[in-house]
Amino acid sequence: MQYFATMNSPLGPVSLSAHEHALTGLTIGQRASSTTPHPVLTQAMSQLEEYFAGTRTQFDVPTDATGTPFQEAIWRTLSEIPFGQAMSYQELGLAAGVGTAPRAVGGAVGKNPIPIIIPCHRILASNQRITGYSGGEGIPTKVALLELEGISYR
């Protein structure tokens, strides 16, 4: 069974989905079409509220991001990047053990089903520039998340 909820955030509405044991999706800028309360969703919303308030730097809500083995390796490694730090696509690929092809790594980052909690916004180009963001309003959303964490970018 899937469960759904929507919360308000500084980025606009955030839609969440979960199954019985873990969060499975987060969409910035959209509302869930229905609401089905569940403890995993309540935990995720509480942690996100704390994150946006500046009192949480790490998430421990259980997640279940399903993709290809390559994508899952990238997403696991994204989850290990500490609050307030960034890395490049090439560094991410090396850390994930999947190689340094920045476009392939970028493609996996862009397909992250649980942004913010799996912090894909912490990935920048090797020159510290923002190259894009697939969540919410795109680059303005990424800028807001980077600024919330005090991550510098050019």
N, C-alpha and C positions, 0 to 999 in steps of 0.2 A: 504494500500500500504506500502511496505517496502522500505527503503532507505539504501544505503550502501556507505561507504567511507573507505579509508585506509590512515593512516598517518605514517610517520617515527617517531621513538622514540629511546631513548637510549637502549631500550630493543629489538629493531628491529621493523618490521612493526606491526602496531596495526590496526586491522579491526574493524569497528564500524557498527552497524545496528540500525535503528530507525523506528518507525511508525510515523504517523502524529504528535503526541504530545510528544513523549518521546524516550529516548535511550532504546533499548531493548537488545543489546548485545555488547560485547567487547571481541576480541580474540587477544592475544599477540602472535606474531611470524607468523602471517598469513596475507595475503592480501585478500581483498574482490575481488570476481570474477568480479564484475561490480561496477560502481560508479554512484550513483544517488544523487546529492547534495540536502541538506535539511538544514534549519536553526538549527534544533536540532543537527545535525552532526557537523555543523560549530561551534556551541557553545561548544560541547563536545571536539572537537579537540583543540580549543583555550584554554579551561581550562586544558586539558592534557598537552599542551605545557607549560603553566604556572607552572603546578605541576612539570614537569620534570626540569624546569628552577629554581625551588626552590622559586617561588614567589606566589604560591597558596597552601593553606593548607586545603581548604574545597571546595567541588564541589557543585554546585547548578543547574546543568543541570538536567532536569526532567528525571526520570528513570521509567521503567516499567519492573520489573523482575517478571516473572510469574513462579510459582512452586506450590508445595503443601502448605497447611497452615503452616506446620512445617518449610519448607524451607523459606517461606516468612517471618516468624517471626525471623528466624536467620538473613536473609538479612537485614531486617529493623534495627535490633540491630547492625549489623556490620556497618551500615551507621552512627550510633551514636558514634562510637569509634573515639575520636579526633586524629588528625594528631600527629604523634610522640609518640603515646601510644599503648600498646598492652594488650591483655588479653588472658587467657587460654580458651581452648575449654569448660571446665567445667564452668568457669565464664561466658562465652558467653551464654551457655544453661540456666544458672540461670537468667541472665539479660534479656533473650528473653522470660522467663517464660515457657520454654518447657522441663525443667529437666536437669539433669547433665550427661546424657549418652554421653561421649566424642566421641564415634564412630558415633553415629547418628548425633551429631552436626557436626563432621568432614565431614560426607557425605554431609550434606547440604552446608557447607562452600565450599566444592569441586565442587558443582554444581552451584555456583554463576555465573550467566550469564554475569555479568558486573563487572569483577575484576578491581581493582585500584579505580574506582569511588565508588563501594561498596567494601570497603577495607578489603577483606579477608586475605590479606598479614599480617595484624596486629594481627593474631591469632597464638599463640605459644603454645607448650606443657606447662604443669604446672611447669616444670623445666626450662622454658625459651628457650628450644631447638626448632629448626625447625623440624617438622615432615614430611613435604612435601608441595608441591604446585602444583596445576594442570595447571597453566598458563605458557605460553611461554616455557622456557627450564626447568621448574620445580624449584628446590631449588635455582639454581643460579639467577633466576628471582626474587624469593622472597627475597633473600639476597640483591639484588640491590635495591629493593623497601624499605626494612627495613633500609638499610644504607642511602638512600635518605632522610628518615624521622628521622634518628638518633635514631632508636630503637635498643637497645642492645639485643643480643641473644647469646646463647652459642653454 
